[in-house]
Amino acid sequence: MNYGEQRKYRRIRLMHPVRFESKDQSKFGGSLSADIGEGGIKLNVGEFLPLYTELNMQIYLDPQKVIECMGKVVWVKKVGHSERYEAGLEFTSSDQISDFKRQIHEFVESNT
């Protein structure tokens, strides 16, 4: 059996700014993304984000294109020999989810 990672959506490396705030406003800040796809985003963050935390995000695909969306933390990993973390977020539903996913899909396809 192959237990390797199998993604539903293609992802690309992306080191762009992301601003975030938790729904309960207990966590907020900014970070750089590490990769992105239609299903989610990986962030490099300076603080621990608990599993299942829901975040409002502003993802800067480029200086003129900012996408606002919701995501839920589905995994967190401490970066070795540092005080930083990687966090995987799954995009969650919003009123404009199909438009949002289309924009991400177009961005990923144009950058592969």
N, CA and C of each residue as an Amber inpcrd file, in Angstrom:
protein
   336
   0.8270000  -1.1880000   0.0000000   0.0000000   0.0000000   0.0000000
   0.8670000   1.2450000   0.0000000   0.4210000   2.2500000  -0.7060000
   1.1260000   3.5160000  -0.7260000   0.4840000   4.4540000   0.2830000
   1.2520000   4.7660000   1.3340000   0.7270000   5.6660000   2.3610000
   1.2050000   7.0940000   2.1460000   1.7210000   7.4050000   0.9610000
   2.2050000   8.7450000   0.6550000   1.0730000   9.7460000   0.6370000
   1.4730000  10.9790000   0.6340000   0.4990000  12.0620000   0.6280000
  -0.2650000  12.0730000  -0.6940000  -1.5650000  12.1430000  -0.5940000
  -2.4090000  12.2140000  -1.7830000  -3.3500000  13.3950000  -1.6220000
  -3.1580000  14.3770000  -2.4600000  -3.9670000  15.5890000  -2.3780000
  -5.0680000  15.5510000  -3.4130000  -6.1690000  16.1670000  -3.0490000
  -7.2990000  16.2780000  -3.9600000  -7.0530000  17.3680000  -4.9910000
  -6.3160000  18.4220000  -4.5910000  -6.0540000  19.5670000  -5.4600000
  -4.5520000  19.7810000  -5.6100000  -4.1610000  20.2920000  -6.7620000
  -2.7590000  20.6400000  -7.0040000  -2.3900000  21.8190000  -6.1120000
  -1.1620000  21.8130000  -5.6120000  -0.6610000  22.9080000  -4.7820000
   0.6020000  23.4750000  -5.4110000   0.8290000  24.7540000  -5.1590000
   2.0680000  25.3710000  -5.6110000   2.7490000  26.0460000  -4.4190000
   4.0710000  26.1410000  -4.5010000   4.8160000  26.8970000  -3.4870000
   4.4450000  28.3610000  -3.6380000   4.1900000  29.0020000  -2.5280000
   3.7790000  30.4040000  -2.5610000   4.2290000  31.0590000  -1.2700000
   5.1150000  32.0210000  -1.3560000   5.5760000  32.7260000  -0.1650000
   5.0910000  34.1680000  -0.2480000   3.7970000  34.3400000   0.0670000
   3.1550000  35.6480000   0.0130000   2.5370000  35.9630000   1.3790000
   2.3160000  37.2380000   1.6640000   1.7320000  37.6170000   2.9540000
   0.2930000  37.1150000   3.1260000  -0.0090000  36.7500000   4.3580000
  -1.3670000  36.3560000   4.7610000  -1.6390000  37.0190000   6.1030000
  -2.7580000  37.7150000   6.2020000  -3.2100000  38.2620000   7.4870000
  -4.3250000  37.3690000   7.9980000  -4.3790000  37.1700000   9.3080000
  -5.4210000  36.2960000   9.8470000  -5.9010000  36.7730000  11.2090000
  -7.1230000  36.3460000  11.5190000  -7.7200000  36.6110000  12.8250000
  -8.6910000  35.4880000  13.1280000  -8.6080000  34.9440000  14.3480000
  -9.5370000  33.8730000  14.7190000 -10.9290000  34.4500000  14.9230000
 -11.9300000  33.5810000  14.7780000 -13.3210000  34.0400000  14.9190000
 -13.5730000  34.6560000  16.2880000 -12.9200000  34.0990000  17.3400000
 -13.1200000  34.6440000  18.6860000 -12.1310000  35.7780000  19.0010000
 -11.3330000  36.1550000  18.0260000 -10.3740000  37.2570000  18.0980000
  -9.2480000  37.0240000  19.1010000  -9.0440000  35.7640000  19.5230000
  -7.9600000  35.4690000  20.4620000  -6.6130000  35.3220000  19.7600000
  -6.6200000  35.0310000  18.4760000  -5.3990000  34.8920000  17.6890000
  -5.4960000  35.8150000  16.4830000  -4.4370000  36.5680000  16.2290000
  -4.4190000  37.4220000  15.0450000  -2.9730000  37.7120000  14.6890000
  -2.7540000  38.0640000  13.4560000  -1.4020000  38.4010000  13.0360000
  -1.2200000  38.2390000  11.5530000   0.0260000  38.0750000  11.1910000
   0.3760000  37.8950000   9.8040000   1.4400000  36.8340000   9.6830000
   1.5730000  36.3080000   8.4990000   2.5720000  35.2810000   8.2480000
   2.8570000  35.2400000   6.7590000   3.7220000  34.3340000   6.3880000
   3.9410000  34.0360000   4.9800000   3.3450000  32.6800000   4.6880000
   2.7410000  32.5710000   3.5330000   2.2590000  31.2560000   3.1130000
   3.4670000  30.4350000   2.6670000   3.2960000  29.1180000   2.6380000
   4.3360000  28.2150000   2.1320000   3.8720000  27.5670000   0.8350000
   2.5880000  27.1990000   0.7920000   1.9850000  26.6960000  -0.4380000
   0.4850000  26.9000000  -0.3850000  -0.1590000  26.7480000  -1.5500000
  -1.5920000  26.9910000  -1.6420000  -2.1810000  26.1260000  -2.7410000
  -3.4210000  25.7420000  -2.5670000  -4.1890000  25.0260000  -3.5700000
  -5.6630000  25.3340000  -3.3420000  -6.5140000  24.7760000  -4.1730000
  -7.9510000  25.0420000  -4.0390000  -8.5040000  24.6010000  -2.6910000
  -7.9070000  23.5950000  -2.0970000  -8.4460000  23.0540000  -0.8610000
  -7.9100000  23.6760000   0.4070000  -6.7430000  24.3540000   0.3270000
  -6.1860000  24.8980000   1.5510000  -4.8710000  25.6030000   1.3450000
  -4.2710000  25.9790000   2.4700000  -3.0230000  26.7490000   2.4620000
  -2.1560000  26.3030000   3.6280000  -0.8400000  26.3380000   3.4280000
   0.0990000  26.0840000   4.5220000   0.7320000  27.4130000   4.8950000
   0.7160000  27.7170000   6.1980000   1.2740000  28.9620000   6.7010000
   2.4920000  28.6980000   7.5660000   3.4420000  29.6200000   7.5400000
   4.5600000  29.6460000   8.4760000   4.2150000  30.7080000   9.5060000
   4.0010000  30.2960000  10.7510000   3.5250000  31.2360000  11.7700000
   4.4700000  31.2610000  12.9680000   4.4400000  32.3630000  13.6980000
   5.3000000  32.5410000  14.8490000   4.6880000  32.1030000  16.1600000
   3.4530000  31.6290000  16.1220000   2.7970000  31.1670000  17.3480000
   1.9860000  29.9100000  17.0470000   1.7620000  29.1270000  18.0820000
   0.9890000  27.8990000  17.9390000  -0.4690000  28.2360000  17.6640000
  -1.0460000  27.5740000  16.6720000  -2.4790000  27.7010000  16.3730000
  -3.1290000  26.3660000  16.7070000  -4.0230000  26.3200000  17.6760000
  -4.6520000  25.0570000  18.0560000  -5.4460000  24.4410000  16.9020000
  -5.4880000  23.1120000  16.8770000  -6.2870000  22.4090000  15.8740000
  -7.7270000  22.9000000  15.9130000  -8.3270000  22.9450000  14.7560000
  -9.7340000  23.3210000  14.5410000 -10.0230000  24.7990000  14.7760000
  -8.9760000  25.6100000  15.0110000  -9.1840000  27.0530000  15.1060000
  -9.6480000  27.5600000  13.7450000 -10.6950000  28.3600000  13.7400000
 -11.1890000  28.9390000  12.4920000 -10.6340000  30.3480000  12.3530000
 -10.0570000  30.6170000  11.1790000  -9.4280000  31.9060000  10.9280000
 -10.0700000  32.6160000   9.7460000 -10.2760000  33.9110000   9.8930000
 -10.5870000  34.7830000   8.7600000  -9.2400000  35.1700000   8.1790000
  -9.0460000  35.0030000   6.8780000  -7.7530000  35.2850000   6.2650000
  -7.8840000  36.2580000   5.1020000  -6.8350000  37.0160000   4.9070000
  -6.6460000  37.8330000   3.7160000  -5.3590000  37.3200000   3.0760000
  -5.4880000  36.7100000   1.9040000  -4.3490000  36.1220000   1.2120000
  -3.9580000  37.0550000   0.0730000  -2.7220000  37.5030000   0.0960000
  -2.2230000  38.4330000  -0.9210000  -1.5880000  37.6240000  -2.0550000
  -2.3850000  37.3370000  -3.0800000  -1.8640000  36.5830000  -4.2230000
  -0.8740000  37.4300000  -5.0020000  -1.1090000  38.7060000  -5.0760000
  -0.1610000  39.6910000  -5.5820000  -0.6090000  41.0340000  -5.0080000
   0.1610000  42.1050000  -5.1930000  -0.1990000  43.3690000  -4.5370000
  -1.5950000  43.8910000  -4.8760000  -2.1150000  43.5700000  -6.0460000
  -3.4430000  44.0560000  -6.4300000  -4.5360000  43.0130000  -6.2320000
  -4.1970000  41.8040000  -5.8400000  -5.2010000  40.7380000  -5.7270000
  -5.1510000  40.1290000  -4.3220000  -6.1460000  40.4900000  -3.5200000
  -6.2640000  39.9780000  -2.1580000  -7.5620000  39.1980000  -2.0780000
  -7.4580000  37.9690000  -1.5620000  -8.6400000  37.1280000  -1.4140000
  -8.9420000  36.9810000   0.0720000 -10.1930000  37.2080000   0.4410000
 -10.6250000  37.0210000   1.8220000 -11.3790000  35.7110000   1.9080000
 -11.0450000  34.9200000   2.9350000 -11.6830000  33.6090000   3.0660000
 -11.5930000  33.1260000   4.5070000 -12.2320000  31.9980000   4.7630000
 -12.1880000  31.3310000   6.0670000 -11.4150000  30.0320000   5.9160000
 -10.6970000  29.6680000   6.9580000  -9.9950000  28.3940000   6.9650000
  -9.9730000  27.8130000   8.3620000  -9.8010000  26.4930000   8.4300000
  -9.7610000  25.7830000   9.7110000  -8.4190000  25.0700000   9.8090000
  -7.7410000  25.2040000  10.9570000  -6.4580000  24.5450000  11.1790000
  -6.6960000  23.0390000  11.2770000  -6.0590000  22.2830000  10.3820000
  -6.2350000  20.8260000  10.3900000  -4.9710000  20.0830000  10.8010000
  -3.8250000  20.7620000  10.7960000  -2.5950000  20.1870000  11.3520000
  -1.6300000  21.3110000  11.7100000  -0.7600000  21.0290000  12.6850000
   0.2620000  21.9780000  13.1210000   1.5350000  21.1930000  13.3950000
   2.6710000  21.7560000  12.9820000   3.9580000  21.0960000  13.2020000
   4.9780000  22.1470000  13.6080000   5.7160000  21.8770000  14.7000000
   6.7730000  22.7890000  15.1390000   7.9490000  22.6560000  14.1880000
   8.5110000  23.7780000  13.7870000   9.6840000  23.7850000  12.9180000
  10.8970000  23.5360000  13.8080000  11.6870000  22.5490000  13.4570000
  12.8370000  22.1650000  14.2770000  13.7880000  23.3120000  14.5740000
  14.2980000  23.3400000  15.7870000  15.2980000  24.3110000  16.2330000
  14.8390000  25.7550000  16.0560000  13.5530000  26.0040000  16.2510000
  13.0450000  27.3770000  16.1640000  11.7850000  27.4940000  17.0180000
  11.2990000  28.6900000  17.0960000  10.0510000  28.9570000  17.8200000
   8.8920000  29.1420000  16.8480000   9.0260000  28.6340000  15.6470000
   8.0150000  28.8100000  14.6020000   7.2540000  27.5100000  14.3750000
   6.1160000  27.6550000  13.6990000   5.2550000  26.5160000  13.3910000
   4.8250000  26.5710000  11.9270000   4.5300000  25.4090000  11.3750000
   3.8220000  25.2980000  10.1100000   2.4100000  24.8620000  10.4600000
   1.4380000  25.4420000   9.7920000   0.0420000  25.1010000  10.0440000
  -0.6550000  24.8770000   8.7120000  -1.3740000  23.7720000   8.6150000
  -2.1690000  23.4810000   7.4350000  -3.6070000  23.8730000   7.6830000
  -4.1440000  24.6930000   6.7950000  -5.5270000  25.1380000   6.9270000
  -6.3400000  24.6620000   5.7410000  -7.5020000  24.1550000   6.0450000
  -8.4580000  23.7600000   5.0140000  -9.4340000  24.9030000   4.8310000
  -9.6560000  25.2960000   3.5710000 -10.6290000  26.3440000   3.3260000
 -12.0080000  25.8280000   3.6780000 -12.7750000  26.6670000   4.3840000
 -14.1300000  26.2910000   4.7820000 -15.1250000  27.1080000   3.9850000
 -16.3470000  26.6770000   4.0460000 -17.3670000  27.2970000   3.1990000
 -17.5830000  28.7640000   3.5530000 -17.9020000  29.4930000   2.5400000
 -18.2860000  30.8960000   2.6770000 -19.3020000  31.1700000   1.5860000
 -19.8660000  32.3420000   1.6050000 -20.8650000  32.6910000   0.5930000
 -20.2900000  32.6560000  -0.8130000 -18.9990000  32.9660000  -0.9340000
 -18.3770000  33.0470000  -2.2530000 -17.3800000  31.9100000  -2.4880000
 -17.5870000  30.7420000  -1.8840000 -16.5890000  29.6710000  -1.9590000
 -16.3080000  29.2190000  -3.3840000 -17.3170000  29.1180000  -4.2270000
 -17.0530000  28.6600000  -5.5860000 -16.2480000  29.6970000  -6.3620000
 -16.5390000  30.9800000  -6.1760000 -15.7630000  32.0290000  -6.8280000
 -14.3380000  32.0420000  -6.2820000 -14.2080000  31.9020000  -4.9650000
 -12.9000000  31.8700000  -4.3280000 -12.0720000  30.7010000  -4.8650000
 -12.6580000  29.5040000  -4.9040000 -11.9290000  28.3270000  -5.3940000
 -11.5610000  28.4940000  -6.8640000 -12.4120000  29.1170000  -7.6430000
 -12.0910000  29.3690000  -9.0470000 -10.8740000  30.2870000  -9.1510000
 -10.8450000  31.3410000  -8.3370000  -9.7110000  32.2570000  -8.3570000
  -8.4150000  31.5540000  -7.9570000  -8.4720000  30.7210000  -6.9270000
  -7.2850000  29.9760000  -6.4930000  -6.8600000  29.0090000  -7.5940000
  -7.8210000  28.3020000  -8.1860000  -7.5120000  27.3550000  -9.2650000
  -6.8070000  28.0770000 -10.4170000  -7.3360000  29.2180000 -10.8410000
  -6.7330000  29.9720000 -11.9270000  -5.3280000  30.4440000 -11.5580000
  -5.1580000  30.8760000 -10.3150000  -3.8340000  31.3100000  -9.8610000
  -2.8420000  30.1540000  -9.8630000  -3.2470000  29.0060000  -9.3290000
  -2.3650000  27.8280000  -9.3010000  -1.9940000  27.4050000 -10.7150000
  -2.9890000  27.3170000 -11.5980000  -2.7210000  26.8840000 -12.9790000
  -1.8010000  27.8580000 -13.7150000  -1.9600000  29.1520000 -13.4650000
  -1.1180000  30.1330000 -14.1660000   0.2890000  30.1960000 -13.6080000
   0.5120000  29.5680000 -12.4460000   1.8420000  29.6050000 -11.8240000
   2.5050000  28.2450000 -11.7660000   2.0290000  27.2810000 -12.5460000
   2.6870000  25.9680000 -12.5810000   3.4040000  25.7660000 -13.8780000
